[in-house]
Amino acid sequence: MNNIDKQDPIYRIVFQQQAEVYELYAQYIYQSDLHGFIEVEQLLFGEKSQLLVDPGEERLKTLFHDVTRTFIPMPAIIRIDEVSRAGTPTVSEGGSNVRPFPVMPFPARDH
């Protein structure tokens, strides 16, 4: 038997909130008991010893400072990737080419 020391996976979660696109890194993600949500736990941020300070990352650190678990609506999620290491979390303008998944309205009922 091989005893390979496998590191826990790291996930990159990209989602849209209002007109902004968020890219977060987390240790754990799973489907929530709250219908229609993904639970994200143990958010990962860069080390504080970095020489350069990224204002976007600092904004996210402040926003998620006391958050132990966040719930993201499934329609807001653009992409989830398993990555080999955490990158820098970012917030960017959504632009005109990023939109939530369209929801088809129910057809009008004929009377």
N, C-alpha and C positions, 0 to 999 in steps of 0.2 A: 504494500500500500504506500502511496505517496502522501506525505504530510506537507501539503502545500499551504503556506500561510496566506490565505486569501483575505485581502482587505475588504471591509464592508463597501458595498457599492456607493457611489456618489451620483446624485441625479441633478440634471440641469432642467429647471422648469421655466418655460417661457409662456407668459400669459398676458392678456390685455386687460387693463382696468381703465375705463373711460377712454381718454385719448392717448394713453401711454402704454408702452410695452415693457414689462418687467422680466428680467432674467435673474432667477435665484438659484442657488445651489443648496441641496439638502441631503441629509443622510437617509431619511425615511420618507416614503410616500406610499399612500394606499387609498383605496376607495373608502369613503366615509360612510358611516351609518346614517348620516344626514343625506337624504336622497339628492343626487345631482352634484355632489361635491367631492373633491379630492383633498385628503388631509396631507399636510406637509409638516414634518417635524424636524427639529435639530437643523436649523438654517446654518449655513457655513459662510463665513466672511473671511476676508484676508487678515493676516496678522497685523497687530498694531505697531509692529516694529518697522513697517515699510517707510521708506524715505519720502516717497511721494504720496500725497493724499488725494484720492479720487472723490470729488464732490458727490457724484451719483451714488457711490458705494456708501459714503457717510450718510447721505439722505436715507438710504435703505436701512442702515444700521440703526438710525434714530427711529425710523418708522416701525421697525420690528424689534426694538430694544427689549421689551418685556414679553414678547410673544413666545410661548412654548410650542404652540401648534396653530397653524393657520388653515383655513378652509377656503379653497378656491373653487368657484363654480366651474363645472365641466365645460360649458360653452365658452368660457373665457380662456381656456387653455389652448395655446397654439401648438405646443410641442413639449414632450418630455423625453430626455435622452439620459442614458446611463453613460457616465464619463469616467475617465481614469483618474482625474483630479479636478478639484474645484477651481473655477476661474474667478474672475471679478464680477460680482453681481452688478447689474446695470439697470437704469431706467432710461428709456428713450421715447421720443415722440413716435406715435403710431404711424403717422403718415397716412396717405390716402389708400395705400395698397393693403393695409391690415384691417380686417373687419371681423366681427364675430360671425360664427357659423349661422347662416340664415335659417330661420324657423318658418316653416310653411304654415300659413293661417288655415284654419278650417274653412272649407267652402261654405258659401252662404246656403242656408237651408231653404229649400223650396217649400212653399206652403200650399 
